[in-house]
């Protein structure tokens, strides 16, 4: 297992696109701020599961991918789909149930997808999407092309049968797949220690003959670095990699969960390591305070404009319920 220490890169010279990484994380954070507000106005049907605090994981990973690569994710998937390049307005439209949404307003918060950017879809079933990533990787292998397929999933998914089956098959066939555990310390309301007999989930990679990498999931640059290595390995035909991103969700499991089960000191400790604040501090320390402030303002403006546009769109026609079905 490879261990990437806490924030090894944010203290180094920042990459040329550090502001772009910051912008992407701000857009996801502000997008979900707006989703919370829209939910409180009864404009969002069903529940929502926010990824605030985990933005560095998806932004870091997706920034290492290329056009044609694919991704699947969990119902906590707003950030992953946006990080792949899905437009803000159509993502808002989908969650609001509007006809202009990514899936015509029929998928909602837990079923976001935008195949045009490689986002094959979020899945409401725990671990249910990992076989989809294996299938996409198998297709690339069968075609002899260089596409890589990524799956984001929570720590709870590592105890699901589909996790073990997917990693086993991907390893046997040396498929170009990357499995990313978003270890936010809790499987719904249960601590990792209460459900899993090992501390480091990436240790499970050894069972399937693939590299296991443990990364500070609040360091967007470390996440990208680990992913680039996995991508190079996958494209070279050397098979899959399991990456464990150590992170923390800022809110409860869903909008109905106040997360009172989390110790106050634990919450304070993790909030102090907010991935957006850490990157912004590093940018400001390198002389980019004005540029960082402008990125924040622009992200706010773009998110607000996308929300306002989506709110003008109509709901789907009743006849749309008969589209995209088997029979």
Buried (B, 14 or more C-beta within 10 A) or exposed (E): BBEBEEBBBBEEEBBEEBBEBBBBBBBBBBBBBBBBEBBEEEBBEBBBBBBBBBBBBBBBBBBBBEEEBBBBBBBBBBBBBBBBBBBBBBBBBBBBBBBBBBBBBBBBBBBBBBEEBBBBBBBBEBBBBBBBBBBBBBBBBEEEEBBBBBBBBBBBBBBBEBBBBBBBBBBEBBBBBBBBBBBBBBBEEBBBEEBBEEEBBBBBBEEBEBBBBBBBBBBBBBBBBBBBBBBEBBBEEBBBBBBBBBBBBBBBBBBEBEBEEBEEEEEEEBEEBBBBEBBBBBBBEEEBEEBBEEBBEEBBEBBEEBBEBBBEBEEBEEEEEEEEEEE
